Amino acid sequence: MSNNEEEILLQRIALTMIPKVGCKGAKNLISYIGSVEGIFSSSTKSLKAIPGIGSKLAGFIQSKKYFARAEQELKFIRKNNIQPIFYLDKKYPARLKDCEDSPILLYFKGDFSFNQQKIISVVGTRQVTSYGISQINNMVEGLAAYDPCIISGLAYGVDIYTHRAALNNKLKTIGVLGHGLDTIYPAQHKLTANQMVKSGGLLTEFHSESFMDKDHFPRRNRIIAGISDATIVIETGARGGSMITAYQAHSYNRTIFAIPGKVTDKLSIGCNKLIKRNMAILYESPEDIIEELGWENKQKENIQRSLFIELNEEEKYLIGIFDESKILHIDEINKKSSYNYSITASTLLSLEMKACIKKIPGSLFELLN
């Protein structure tokens, strides 16, 4: 990484540490000024001209005292092989980016591309029953053939049983934490967390040495809700973190599944409530998830494509240009290629006819997995 890139990352970290800015405020600043670098070089007058920025907040932004702590965090992430993912980076989870209150900076330790097609979250009570555990194991085993990534919060109960079921079925699984990556909470889950780093990973918006605070967990839950296509609620009472996650998923227009239970069962009250209010689909088997999310069709398309489609050299070359980007403008594709515009356009048309890419409004092309 060049010195300039290091300085940009340092400024991004510092921005997250300024009091009263927050995720929405930081995005607002970048939108008005154009870059994180520009924020720190702006005058007090320029900052105060931005809606929501008063003298006090402008003073916080212009103070350099947050850079010392950012320097410390930069050393920590370098030493521990942690990936910082800024919300304007290509690697930033596209699903999460669509959420207005998404974190501006994430810290990730592991090996995973967040923009793969199948990601689900599983949440539930810490006092999970044997029935809940059997439902987790049956669900994960039933979904294994579709190779989804499974997200949860590494907590006691439903979370840890879900992570372990994913690992046992050789699936990627990611724990979203309510603290920094310098610790694991609860400590009893450290062995599982280490296994997850090799098959998925650990994700957080909190820097190291963050105090364990009860307010961190609702923030953690919004990531769990926003980063996935669907949230499955296993067992839960009428209140708590699982219900918060479900309500957040609903506000993000995500699909929610809930396992029903007896009306007299305290750990089924939350699930029954979600179903009763038409906020969740009644879950009976893995087929419910597969059908609702269209995984069967996607898998058939992928199998058909791998078996019957043969790409020529030009087509393979343009497919490679997409790299980790799912969507590219035709001008960007042409710029990255060594072809003239007419060859690029004709090759893209051929790829579109073979259902490898899809043209979307604005001269954009989406890579289909």
C-alpha positions as CSV (number, residue, x, y, z in Angstrom):
1,M,0.0,0.0,0.0
2,S,1.4,3.4,-1.0
3,N,1.8,6.3,1.5
4,N,-1.1,8.1,-0.1
5,E,-3.4,5.0,0.3
6,E,-2.2,4.7,3.9
7,E,-3.1,8.4,4.5
8,I,-6.6,8.0,3.0
9,L,-7.3,4.9,5.2
10,L,-6.1,6.8,8.2
11,Q,-8.5,9.6,7.5
12,R,-11.3,7.2,7.0
13,I,-10.7,5.6,10.3
14,A,-10.4,9.0,12.0
15,L,-13.7,10.0,10.5
16,T,-15.5,7.2,12.3
17,M,-14.0,8.3,15.6
18,I,-15.3,11.9,15.6
19,P,-18.1,12.4,18.1
20,K,-21.6,13.3,16.8
21,V,-20.8,12.5,13.2
22,G,-22.2,9.0,12.9
23,C,-22.7,6.9,9.7
24,K,-25.4,9.1,8.2
25,G,-23.5,12.3,9.0
26,A,-20.3,10.9,7.5
27,K,-22.0,10.0,4.3
28,N,-23.6,13.5,4.2
29,L,-20.2,15.1,4.6
30,I,-18.7,13.0,1.8
31,S,-21.7,13.7,-0.4
32,Y,-21.3,17.5,0.0
33,I,-17.5,17.7,0.0
34,G,-16.7,14.8,-2.4
35,S,-14.1,12.9,-0.4
36,V,-12.9,12.1,3.1
37,E,-9.7,13.9,2.4
38,G,-11.6,17.0,1.5
39,I,-13.5,16.9,4.8
40,F,-10.3,17.3,6.8
41,S,-9.0,20.1,4.6
42,S,-12.2,22.1,4.6
43,S,-12.5,25.5,6.4
44,T,-14.8,26.1,9.3
45,K,-17.0,28.2,7.1
46,S,-17.3,25.5,4.4
47,L,-18.2,22.9,7.0
48,K,-20.8,25.1,8.7
49,A,-22.4,25.6,5.3
50,I,-23.3,21.9,5.2
51,P,-26.8,21.1,6.7
52,G,-26.5,19.7,10.2
53,I,-23.0,20.9,10.8
54,G,-22.7,23.6,13.5
55,S,-19.7,25.3,15.1
56,K,-19.2,22.5,17.7
57,L,-19.2,19.7,15.2
58,A,-17.0,21.7,12.8
59,G,-14.5,22.0,15.6
60,F,-14.5,18.3,16.3
61,I,-13.9,17.6,12.6
62,Q,-10.9,20.1,12.4
63,S,-9.4,18.7,15.6
64,K,-6.4,16.5,15.0
65,K,-6.6,14.6,18.3
66,Y,-8.6,11.7,16.7
67,F,-5.7,10.9,14.3
68,A,-3.5,9.6,17.1
69,R,-6.2,7.0,17.9
70,A,-6.7,6.3,14.2
71,E,-2.9,5.6,13.9
72,Q,-3.1,3.1,16.7
73,E,-6.0,1.4,15.0
74,L,-4.2,1.3,11.6
75,K,-1.3,-0.5,13.3
76,F,-3.7,-3.0,14.9
77,I,-5.4,-3.9,11.7
78,R,-2.1,-4.3,9.8
79,K,-0.6,-6.5,12.5
80,N,-3.7,-8.7,12.7
81,N,-4.4,-9.0,8.9
82,I,-7.8,-7.3,9.2
83,Q,-9.4,-5.9,6.1
84,P,-10.9,-2.4,6.4
85,I,-13.9,-2.1,4.0
86,F,-15.1,1.5,3.3
87,Y,-18.6,2.0,2.1
88,L,-17.4,3.3,-1.3
89,D,-15.1,0.3,-1.9
90,K,-16.1,-2.4,-4.4
91,K,-15.8,-5.0,-1.7
92,Y,-18.4,-3.3,0.6
93,P,-21.5,-5.5,0.9
94,A,-23.9,-4.3,-1.8
95,R,-27.0,-5.4,0.2
96,L,-25.8,-3.5,3.2
97,K,-24.9,-0.4,1.2
98,D,-28.6,0.0,0.2
99,C,-29.5,0.5,3.9
100,E,-29.5,4.2,4.9
101,D,-28.0,3.6,8.3
102,S,-25.3,1.2,7.1
103,P,-21.8,1.6,8.6
104,I,-19.3,3.8,6.8
105,L,-16.4,1.5,7.7
106,L,-16.3,-2.2,8.4
107,Y,-13.5,-4.4,9.8
108,F,-13.3,-7.9,8.5
109,K,-11.1,-10.9,9.4
110,G,-11.5,-13.9,7.1
111,D,-11.9,-14.9,3.5
112,F,-15.2,-14.1,1.8
113,S,-16.7,-12.0,-0.9
114,F,-19.8,-10.3,0.5
115,N,-21.4,-9.9,-2.9
116,Q,-22.0,-13.5,-3.6
117,Q,-25.5,-14.5,-4.5
118,K,-26.8,-16.5,-1.5
119,I,-26.5,-15.0,2.0
120,I,-28.9,-15.7,4.9
121,S,-29.0,-14.6,8.5
122,V,-30.2,-16.8,11.4
123,V,-31.2,-15.3,14.8
124,G,-32.9,-16.5,17.9
125,T,-32.9,-16.9,21.7
126,R,-29.8,-17.5,23.8
127,Q,-31.9,-20.1,25.7
128,V,-32.4,-22.3,22.7
129,T,-34.2,-25.6,23.2
130,S,-33.4,-29.0,21.8
131,Y,-36.3,-28.4,19.3
132,G,-34.6,-25.2,18.2
133,I,-31.2,-26.9,17.8
134,S,-32.7,-29.7,15.7
135,Q,-34.4,-27.2,13.5
136,I,-31.1,-25.3,13.0
137,N,-29.3,-28.6,12.1
138,N,-32.0,-29.7,9.7
139,M,-32.2,-26.3,8.0
140,V,-28.5,-25.9,7.5
141,E,-28.1,-29.5,6.3
142,G,-31.0,-29.0,3.9
143,L,-29.5,-25.8,2.4
144,A,-25.9,-27.1,2.2
145,A,-26.3,-28.2,-1.5
146,Y,-27.0,-24.5,-2.4
147,D,-23.8,-23.3,-0.7
148,P,-25.1,-20.3,1.1
149,C,-23.1,-18.2,3.5
150,I,-24.8,-18.1,6.9
151,I,-24.6,-15.0,9.1
152,S,-25.3,-14.8,12.8
153,G,-23.9,-13.0,15.9
154,L,-21.6,-15.5,17.7
155,A,-23.7,-15.2,20.9
156,Y,-24.9,-18.1,23.1
157,G,-27.8,-20.2,21.9
158,V,-29.1,-20.0,18.4
159,D,-26.1,-18.0,17.1
160,I,-23.4,-20.4,18.1
161,Y,-25.3,-23.6,17.1
162,T,-25.9,-22.0,13.7
163,H,-22.3,-21.2,13.1
164,R,-21.2,-24.7,14.2
165,A,-23.9,-26.3,12.0
166,A,-22.6,-24.3,9.0
167,L,-19.0,-25.4,9.7
168,N,-20.1,-29.0,10.1
169,N,-21.7,-28.8,6.6
170,K,-18.6,-27.1,5.1
171,L,-20.4,-23.8,4.5
172,K,-19.0,-20.3,4.9
173,T,-20.3,-18.6,8.1
174,I,-19.7,-15.1,9.4
175,G,-20.1,-13.8,12.9
176,V,-21.1,-10.1,13.2
177,L,-19.7,-8.7,16.4
178,G,-20.8,-6.0,18.8
179,H,-17.2,-5.2,19.7
180,G,-13.8,-4.9,18.1
181,L,-11.7,-7.7,16.7
182,D,-9.2,-7.6,19.6
183,T,-11.5,-9.8,21.6
184,I,-14.1,-12.6,21.3
185,Y,-17.3,-12.5,23.3
186,P,-18.3,-14.8,24.8
187,A,-14.7,-16.2,25.3
188,Q,-16.1,-19.7,25.2
189,H,-16.7,-19.3,21.5
190,K,-13.1,-18.5,20.6
191,L,-12.3,-21.9,19.1
192,T,-15.4,-21.7,16.8
193,A,-14.4,-18.1,15.9
194,N,-11.0,-19.2,14.9
195,Q,-12.5,-21.9,12.6
196,M,-14.8,-19.3,11.1
197,V,-11.9,-17.1,10.1
198,K,-10.8,-19.9,7.9
199,S,-14.3,-20.5,6.4
200,G,-16.1,-17.2,6.4
201,G,-14.9,-14.7,9.0
202,L,-15.7,-12.1,11.7
203,L,-17.2,-8.7,10.9
204,T,-17.7,-5.6,12.9
205,E,-18.0,-1.8,12.6
206,F,-16.3,-1.3,16.0
207,H,-12.6,-0.5,16.3
208,S,-10.3,-2.3,18.8
209,E,-10.6,-1.5,22.5
210,S,-14.3,-0.7,22.1
211,F,-16.1,-1.0,25.4
212,M,-18.7,-3.8,25.6
213,D,-21.9,-1.7,25.6
214,K,-25.5,-2.8,25.4
215,D,-26.1,-0.2,22.7
216,H,-23.6,-1.9,20.4
217,F,-25.8,-4.9,19.9
218,P,-28.8,-3.2,18.1
219,R,-26.1,-1.7,15.9
220,R,-24.7,-5.2,15.3
221,N,-28.2,-6.5,14.6
222,R,-28.8,-4.0,11.8
223,I,-25.8,-5.4,10.0
224,I,-27.0,-8.9,10.4
225,A,-30.4,-7.8,9.0
226,G,-29.1,-5.7,6.1
227,I,-26.2,-7.9,4.8
228,S,-28.4,-10.9,3.9
229,D,-31.2,-11.8,1.5
230,A,-33.3,-13.2,4.3
231,T,-33.4,-13.6,8.1
232,I,-34.6,-16.8,9.7
233,V,-35.9,-16.5,13.3
234,I,-35.7,-19.8,15.1
235,E,-37.0,-19.2,18.7
236,T,-37.5,-15.9,20.5
237,G,-39.6,-14.2,23.1
238,A,-41.7,-11.1,22.4
239,R,-38.7,-8.8,22.9
240,G,-35.0,-8.9,22.5
241,G,-32.2,-8.8,20.0
242,S,-33.8,-11.3,17.6
243,M,-37.0,-9.3,17.3
244,I,-35.0,-6.1,16.8
245,T,-33.1,-7.8,14.0
246,A,-36.4,-9.0,12.5
247,Y,-38.0,-5.5,12.6
248,Q,-34.8,-4.1,11.0
249,A,-34.9,-6.7,8.3
250,H,-38.5,-5.8,7.6
251,S,-37.7,-2.1,7.4
252,Y,-35.0,-3.0,4.8
253,N,-37.6,-5.0,2.8
254,R,-35.8,-8.3,3.4
255,T,-37.6,-11.6,3.5
256,I,-38.2,-13.0,7.0
257,F,-38.9,-16.6,8.0
258,A,-40.1,-17.7,11.5
259,I,-40.6,-21.1,12.9
260,P,-44.0,-21.3,14.6
261,G,-44.6,-22.8,18.0
262,K,-47.2,-23.5,20.7
263,V,-49.1,-20.3,21.8
264,T,-48.2,-21.2,25.3
265,D,-44.5,-21.5,24.6
266,K,-42.6,-18.4,25.8
267,L,-39.9,-19.0,23.2
268,S,-42.4,-19.1,20.3
269,I,-44.2,-15.8,21.2
270,G,-41.9,-13.7,19.0
271,C,-42.0,-16.1,16.0
272,N,-45.8,-16.4,16.2
273,K,-46.1,-12.6,16.5
274,L,-44.1,-12.1,13.3
275,I,-46.2,-14.6,11.4
276,K,-49.5,-13.2,12.8
277,R,-48.5,-9.7,11.7
278,N,-47.6,-11.0,8.2
279,M,-44.0,-9.8,8.7
280,A,-42.6,-13.3,8.4
281,I,-43.2,-16.4,6.2
282,L,-44.1,-19.5,8.2
283,Y,-41.0,-21.8,8.0
284,E,-41.6,-25.6,8.0
285,S,-38.6,-26.9,6.0
286,P,-35.5,-25.8,4.0
287,E,-37.6,-26.0,0.9
288,D,-39.5,-22.9,2.0
289,I,-36.3,-20.8,1.9
290,I,-35.2,-22.4,-1.4
291,E,-38.5,-21.7,-3.1
292,E,-39.0,-18.2,-1.8
293,L,-35.5,-17.0,-2.7
294,G,-35.5,-18.8,-6.0
295,W,-32.4,-20.8,-5.3
296,E,-33.6,-23.8,-7.3
297,N,-33.8,-21.8,-10.5
298,K,-30.5,-20.1,-9.9
299,Q,-28.8,-23.4,-9.4
300,K,-30.3,-24.9,-12.5
301,E,-29.2,-21.9,-14.5
302,N,-25.6,-22.2,-13.1
303,I,-25.4,-25.9,-13.9
304,Q,-26.8,-25.3,-17.4
305,R,-24.3,-22.5,-18.0
306,S,-21.3,-24.5,-16.8
307,L,-22.3,-27.6,-18.8
308,F,-23.4,-26.1,-22.1
309,I,-21.9,-22.6,-22.6
310,E,-18.5,-22.4,-24.2
311,L,-17.0,-18.9,-24.4
312,N,-14.6,-17.8,-27.0
313,E,-11.4,-15.9,-26.0
314,E,-13.0,-12.4,-26.4
315,E,-15.9,-13.4,-24.2
316,K,-13.7,-14.9,-21.5
317,Y,-11.5,-11.8,-21.6
318,L,-14.5,-9.4,-21.0
319,I,-15.9,-11.7,-18.3
320,G,-12.5,-11.4,-16.5
321,I,-12.7,-7.6,-16.5
322,F,-15.7,-7.7,-14.2
323,D,-13.4,-9.3,-11.5
324,E,-15.1,-8.5,-8.1
325,S,-17.4,-5.9,-9.6
326,K,-20.9,-7.2,-10.4
327,I,-21.9,-4.2,-12.4
328,L,-19.9,-2.1,-14.9
329,H,-20.6,0.7,-17.4
330,I,-19.8,-0.1,-21.0
331,D,-17.3,2.7,-21.1
332,E,-15.5,1.3,-18.2
333,I,-15.4,-2.2,-19.7
334,N,-14.1,-0.7,-23.0
335,K,-11.5,1.3,-21.2
336,K,-10.2,-1.7,-19.3
337,S,-10.1,-3.9,-22.4
338,S,-7.7,-3.8,-25.3
339,Y,-10.5,-3.9,-27.9
340,N,-12.1,-1.1,-29.9
341,Y,-15.6,0.0,-29.0
342,S,-17.4,-2.1,-31.7
343,I,-15.7,-5.3,-30.7
344,T,-16.5,-4.6,-27.0
345,A,-20.1,-3.9,-27.9
346,S,-20.6,-7.0,-30.1
347,T,-18.9,-9.3,-27.5
348,L,-21.1,-7.9,-24.7
349,L,-24.1,-8.7,-26.9
350,S,-22.9,-12.2,-27.4
351,L,-22.4,-12.7,-23.6
352,E,-25.9,-11.3,-23.0
353,M,-27.4,-13.8,-25.4
354,K,-25.6,-16.6,-23.6
355,A,-27.1,-15.3,-20.3
356,C,-23.7,-14.6,-18.8
357,I,-24.4,-10.9,-18.3
358,K,-27.5,-8.7,-18.3
359,K,-27.9,-5.2,-19.7
360,I,-29.6,-2.8,-17.3
361,P,-30.6,0.9,-17.8
362,G,-27.8,3.4,-18.1
363,S,-25.5,1.4,-20.4
364,L,-24.6,-0.8,-17.5
365,F,-24.0,-4.6,-17.6
366,E,-24.4,-6.9,-14.7
367,L,-22.5,-10.2,-14.4
368,L,-24.8,-13.1,-13.7
369,N,-23.4,-15.9,-11.5
